[in-house]
Amino acid sequence: MEENDEFDYVIVGAGSAGCVLANRLSECGKYRICLLEAGGSDWHPMIHIPAGFVKTLINPKLNWMYVSEPSPGTNGRAIPAPRGKVLGGSSSINGMGFNRGQAMDFDVWAQRGNRGWSYDDILPYFCRFETYKSGGDLAYRGQSGEMTITDLDWRDPLCEAYIDGANSLGIPRNPDYNGKAQEGISYLQRTVNGRTRMSAAKAFLNPAKKRPNLRVITNAHVTRLTLSGKQVTGVSYQKGGVRGKHMHLMAAKEVIVSGGAINTPQLLQLSGIGPASLLQQLGIDVQHDLPGVGENLRDHYATRLTASVEGVQTINDRAHGIKLVGEVAKYCIGQQSILKLGPTTVFCFWRSKPDLTNPDVQINFTPGTHQRGMQSTLEKKSGFTLATWQHRPESSGYVRSVSNNPFDKPEIQPNYLSDEEDQRVILDATKLCRRLMQTDALKPFRVKETYPGTSIQNDNELLHSIRDMGQSIYHLMGTCRMGPINDPMAVVDDQLKVHGMDNLRVIDASIMPTMISANLNAGVLMIAEKGADLALGKTPLTMSDLQNHIT
């Protein structure tokens, strides 16, 4: 690689967004594209085995191993915030649950002044990238995209009893929560094809790698954007880490930053784009005072309730000794096996209060339990877990560089549960989980709540337990939020261009102006699909366009 090598587009970050962008920008063959990734290739077998997520969450070779700052909302605890550091980014280490969110989420984006981002506007982009194996309603689902979406094929008595119990409380089965409406309960949809994970690298980047106009550089830590006044001209990076060789790339058309909700604002700040007061404090020359860079951080904060059961085998029972050997054998020959499972089996979307119009909480059911709520270590006794969180939290925080050294991890402060309404919602969601635990359908399994335990009853005690054991669901977003020029905290406009800068876009979860009712990977893939069209100057995609293409 020569210094000052020039491309048309330079993409920073090969996560979900970066992989889609690399594919879409290179497919016409007209432009030279370079994709830079700080991590390495996605060769590790634990990436591709669905149950391997328990290992990727604690592997520093695949994970940035970020940790958020302690806060009152977590009883002074620091909370892990895993982010993928590998081709595919977090799509290579996540729980594989596929969930778009509700139509109202995106309509709110449009109502905040972001033209072209209503649900009707973005639905075609969701459909374009997916092939939903179960078909579904073609008015809402895609059948010819690169990303394979499948329904979980795991079935066992405990999951069925849990779903039946939810039905008895008035929560209906929903055959497709990514279709017309989200509300209800069902086995989850996921980014898995057969026995293996479908990361963004596997779905989008691998097919594009053979194109001569796309270059992918791994182990390339981008340290700064290079600027000429208010114009971004390229990037500087170090190949091989802290002691690596200093390299430069030039971008004739655009630099697109797709580092995610943590790395993207840090890179902008290191490049002199961000809140002037912070940059001056860190000794960084202010190139463009943009107060919103790093602000508006939101995340889904979940509490987990656990229960012991009798008379049924759970993941805990199958994950040890000779039974585990059997599970490995079944996985190898394509049978039902715990190795094909991610962190959850059943999704439930419901309302914390009966007078609400739309679901405001998500509850995930897992026929297994983990030590201290950490997904990397199973307990040995039989049990199940209910994890619940608020869809659209109001609590917000920030991501801020701590120095002008690009290898120093930034300060991450989500301020979990700082908003009183968030506290109310998580309390009501926890009480709903308790009702789900005690339905008649589950009684044959002699369910006994083990955490927080039946001795914890009043709201103060329950909220204390939530603060004491809650964890991130790893859905960090919003730190370069999209908004019109009259929004003083907006970082990008509705074309995903950085306000006040030329030749610079941000395309990743950081642009989300408000939290969506979803696991974020699906939304990030959609943002990248639409962002690629914006960068190429294409007319907006419509459902008619897709249907005409299929026929």
N, C-alpha and C positions, 0 to 999 in steps of 0.2 A: 504494500500500500504506500503510495507516494503522498507526501504532504501536499495540501491544497488540491487534492483530487476533487473534481467537481461532479455533482449530480444535479438532477432537476429537483428532486425531493429527497430530503434527509428526514427519516423518521427516527425519533428517539424513544426506544422502548419497544420490545417485541412481546408485549403482553397481548391480551385479547384484542385491544384496539389496533395495536401495531401490526399484528399478523393479518388482520382484515385489510388494513390500509396497504400493506405491502402487496397483497394479492390484487386488490382492485386498481391501485395506481399503476401496477406493472402490466396488467393484462392486455392493454391496447398495444404495447410494444413501442409507444411513442416517446416515453420518458425513461430516463435513468433514475433508478430508485436505490437508495442505500438505507438499510435497516440496522440500527445499532442496538445491541443488547448488553447490559452490564454482566449478566449471568452467562452460563454456558449452554451447551446443547441439551436437549431433553432425552438423553439416552437412558436415564436411570429407570430401572424396571418398576420402582415404586410409584412412578408417575403414571404408568399405564395400567397397573392393576387397580381397580376401583378402591379396594380396601387399603391400598398403599398410602392413602391420604394421611393415615395416622403417623406415618414415618416422614412424609414430606413436610408436615407441620413443624417438625423439630430438627430439620436438616439444614444447617447453615449454608450448604453448597447449593441449595435450591430455593432458599428463603432468606429474605433480608433480615428476618428475626427482629423486627421492630417491636418496641414496647411503648405503650402510651404512658403518660405521666400519671402518678397517683392523683386522686381527687376525692372530695367528700362523697361523691356519688358511688364510689367503690370502696368506701371505708378505708381510704388511704392506700389501696392496692394499686400496683402497676399492672396493666392488662396487656397480654401479648396481642400483637397486631400483625399476623403473618402476611407477607406479600411475596409473590413469586419472583425469584431471581434466576430465571431460566427461560429458554424459548417457550412461549405460551404464557409466560407470566403467571398470574394467579389462577388462570384456567388450567394450569398444569399441577396445581396443588390443592385446589378447592374441593368442596363436597359434591360437586357435579349436579346439584339441584338446578333445574331450569324453570325459571319463573319470570315472566315478563312484567308483572305488575298490573294495576288497574288502569282503565282508560282515563279515569279522573286524574291520575298522577300526571299524565302528559298534557291533558287539557289545562291543568294549573300552570304548567310551564308556558303554554301559549298565552294564557291570561296575564302572565307577568311580563308580556311584551316580547316574547320570543316567537317570531313569525316562523311558521313551518314546522312547529314542534308539537302540535296537537295530536291526539291519538289517531285521528284519521290521517294525519300527515305522516306519522312514523310507522303505522301498521305495515305498509308495503315493505319497509326496510326490515322489520322483523321477519316477514314472510320470505324475503329474498334469500336470506342466508341459511334457512333451515330446511331439512327434510324430516318431517314428523312421521315416524314409522307407522303410527296408528291412524294416520289419515286426518281425521278431524274435519271440521267444517272449513272448506276451502275459502270461505269468506274471511277466515281468521288465521289459517295455517298454511305453511309453505311445504312444497313437495319436491323441490328441485334444487335446494341449496346445498352448500358444502358441509354444514354442521348437522350431524345426525342427532335427532332427539328421540329417545325411546321411553316408553312406560316401564317402570320397574316391574320385573316379572316375579319378584319374591312374594311368596304367599306363606303365611303360617297362622296358626290359630290365635295367637296373641294379637297380631295386627288386625285380623278380621273381627275379633271381639272388641277391640278398641274402636274400630270404625262403626260397628253395630251400636256400641254404647253412645258414640257421638250422634248417630241418627236418632237415638231415643231422646236426646236432649234438643232435638230440632235442627241439628246440623245435617244438611242433606249431602248425599254423595254427588260429586261433580265429575263427570267423565273427562272434562278438559278445562282445567282452571286457567289455561292460556288461550281459551276460546272466547266466547261471548261474555262470560262473567267469571270472576275469580272465586266467589263465595262458595264454601262447601268443604268437603273432605275427600281425599283420594290418595292412592299410591302416587308417589312423585314421578314427575317426568325428569329426565336427566340427560346429560351430555355423555352418553355411553353407547357404544355400538358393539353388540355382542359381549365379549369379555373385557373390553378395553375402553379406557377413557378417551373421549374425543376432545382434546384440548384445542385451543385456537391454532396452535402450531401444527397439529396433525391435520386439522380440517382446512386451514387456509394457507399456512406458510409452506408446508411441505410440497403441495402441488405447484406452488409458484417458484420454488427454488430453482427449477430447471430453466427458467426464463433468463436469457442472457442479459437483460436490462435490469435485473435485480441482484444486488449484492447484500449479503447478510454477514455482519461482523459481530461475533460474540466476544465476551470478556472485554467489552469496550465501555468503560465508565465515562459517560459524558460529563465533563466538569463545568463547562460554560457554553453559552451561546455567544457567537461572535457578532458584533454589531458595528454598523456604520451609521452613527446618529440613531434614528428611530427605525432603521432597517436591519433586519437580521440577515446576515450573509452566510452563516454556516455554524459549525460547532467545533469545539475542542474536546478531545477525549484522551483517556489514557488506556492503552491496550495492555491488559494483564493486571490491572489493579493499581494499588498505591504506588508501587515502584515501577509501574509500566512505562512504556515509551509514550511521550506526548505526541499526539497526532491531530491533524486538522482536516476538516472536510468543508467544502463550499456547496451552497445550495443556490442554484440559479433561479428557482421559482419560490420554494418555501421550505422552511423547517417546520415539521409537525412534531410537537411534543406529546408523547403518549406514555408518560411514566407512571400515571396513576395518581391517586389523591394525595400521596405522600411525596413521591419523587418529583412530580411535575412542579408543584409550587416551590420546592427546594431549589430546583434547577433555575427557575425564573429568578428567585431571590439572589442566588449566587451570581446571576448574570446582570444584576443591577435593576431588575424589573420587580417591583413590589413596594411595600410600605416604606417610604423614605426614612422614617424614624428608625425602623428596624435595621435597614441597610446601613445607615450611618453608624448605628451602635456597633455593628459587626465589622466596620471598616471596609464596606463594599461601596464602590462608587455608584451613585444613583444615576442610572441611565433613563429610567422612566418611573415616576412615582405612581404606583397603582395599588391603592390601599387594600383591595380585596384579595390579593395574592396570598394564599395560605389561610384565609379566614373561611367561615361558614362550614367548617368540618362537621360532618354528622356521621353517625354509625348506628347500627342496630345493636342494642345491648340486651342480652337474653339472660333470663334466669332459667335454671334447669331444676325440675322436680324429678325425683327418682323414687321407685317403689320396688320392693322385692315381690317375687311371685313364686308359686309352687305348681308343679304338675305340667310344666311346659318347658321346652328347651329354648333358651335365648342365645344371643350371640356370645354372651359370657361363657355359657356351657360348651359351645362349639369351638372356642378359640384356644383350647389348651389340649396338650397331650395327643392321644391317639385320635380324638375327634377332630383336631385341627389337621392331622395328616389326611383324614378322610375328606375334609373340606377342600384341601389343596387338590386332592385327586379329582373330586367332583368338578372343581374349577377347570382343571386341565382338560376334561372331556366335555365341558360345556353344560354341565348340570347346575341346578340351583346350589349356590355356595355362598358363604359369608364373604368370600374374597371378591364377590361381585357387588358387594354393598358399599355404599358411602356412609356418611354419618347419620342418615335418616332414611326412613322407609315411607312415612305417611305425612303429607302436608294437610294442614287444616287452616282455613281462613275464615275468621269469624269476628263478631262485634263484641267489644268490651262492655257496651251498654246496649240494651234492646232497642232504644230509640234511634240508633245510628242507621244511616242509609247504606253505608258501605262497610266492609270489614276493615277494622283498624288494628287487628292483631294476627299474628301467624303463630301456629303451634306445630312443632315437629315432633313426631313420635319415632322412637327407636327401640326395638326389642333387645335392649342391652343397656348397661350402665358403665360409666367411666369414673375413675378415681378423681375426687374433688372437682368433678365437672369438666376435666381436661380430656379432650378427645384422643389424646395420644396413648392413654393407658386404661385398659379395661379392668373392671373389678372381676372377682372370681365368682361371686354369687349370682344366682339368677335374678334378673330384674329388667325393668324398662325405664325409659327416660322421656319426659315431656319437656321440650325447650320452647319457651315462648318469648316473643318480643313485640314491641309496638311498631307498627308499619311506618309511621311518619313522625318520628320524634322531633320535638321542638328544641331540645338541648343541642347546643352547638359549641364548637371550640375552634381550634386552629392547628396549623403546622407551620413551624418557624425554624429557620436555620439557626444554629447556635454559634456558628463561626463562619469565616470565609473559606474554610477547608471543605471541599466537596465530598470528602470521605468521612466527615463527622456526621453521625446520624442526627436528624432534626428532632426538635421537641414536638411531640404529638400529644395534644390535649383535647379529647372529645367532650369533656365536661359531662360525662354520663349522668343522667337523672337530675340535672340541675334545674330543669323546668318542672313546676309542680304538676302540670297536666301529664307529663311523662310518668311521674310517680303514680298518679291515679290510674293510668292505663295499665301499667305493669302490675299493679296490685290486683286490679280486676281480672287481668289475664291469668295471673297466678291462681286466683280463686276459681276461675273457669277450669283450669287444669286439674284442680282438686276434684271438681265435680266429674270431670271426665275419668279420673282414676277410680271413682266409686260407683260407676254405673253397674246395673244388674248384669250386663253382658260380660263384665270382667270378674264378677264375684267367684266363678268357679276356680280362678287362679289364686285365690286367697291373697289379694293385693294388700300390701302394707307399705304405707308411705315411709321412706327412709330419709328423705331430705325434702324440705326442711324439717319434717317430722310433725306429728299431730300435736305436740306440745306447743308449737308456734301457732297462735291463733289471731291475736289482735293485729291491727294494721301496722303499728309501730314495730312490733317484733318481726312481722313478715317483711316489711320494707328493709329492716336491718339485715335479714337473711339474704334478701335480693342484692343488697349492696355488698354483702360479704362473699357471695359465691357467683355472682353474675359474670358473664364473659362477653367479649366482642363476638359478633357473628361474622366479622371480617368484611363488612360492607361499608368501608370508608369512602366518602364522596364529598363533592361540593366545594373544594378548596380553590377552584378557579371558576367560580360559577358564571353561568351564561345569563346575560341580561342586557337591556338597552343602555345606551350611553348615559341616560339620566339616572341610572342606578349607580350610586357612588361606590358600591362594593362589587359590581360586576367586573369580571376579568375578560370575558370573551363576549362577542356579539352573537346573533343567531346564525351567523355564517361560521362560527367557531374561530374567528379571527381575534387576536388579542387587541383590546382597545388601545389605540394610540401607537400601535406598532405595525410595521410593514413586513410582509413575508413570514408571518408567524401565526400558526394556529395551535390550539390545544384540542386534542380529541381523545378523551378518556373519561373515567368516572368523575374526575374533578370538575367537569363543566356542568354537572347536574345542579340545577338551581335549588331544587327541593328533593328530599328523599322519596324514593318510589317504594311501593308496597311489594317488595320483591327481593330475592337474591339478585345481586347486581350484574352478574356476568351477561345475562341475556340483554339487559339494557345497554351495556358497554358495546356489545357486538352490534346492536342497532345503531348506536351513536357513530361507530366507526363506518358502518355501511353508508349512512347518510353523510357523514363527514367526508368520505371519499368522493361522493358525488359533488359535494360543495367545492372541494379542492379542485376538481376537474371541470367545474363550471357546467355540470349537466343540469338539465331540467328536472324538477322534482319527480320522483318515481310515484306511480299510482298503482292501485290494485288492478286496474284494467291493463296496464303495461305488463304486469306479471302474468295475468291470465292469457293475454295474447301471446306472450313468449312461450308459455307452456303448450298452448294449442298450435 
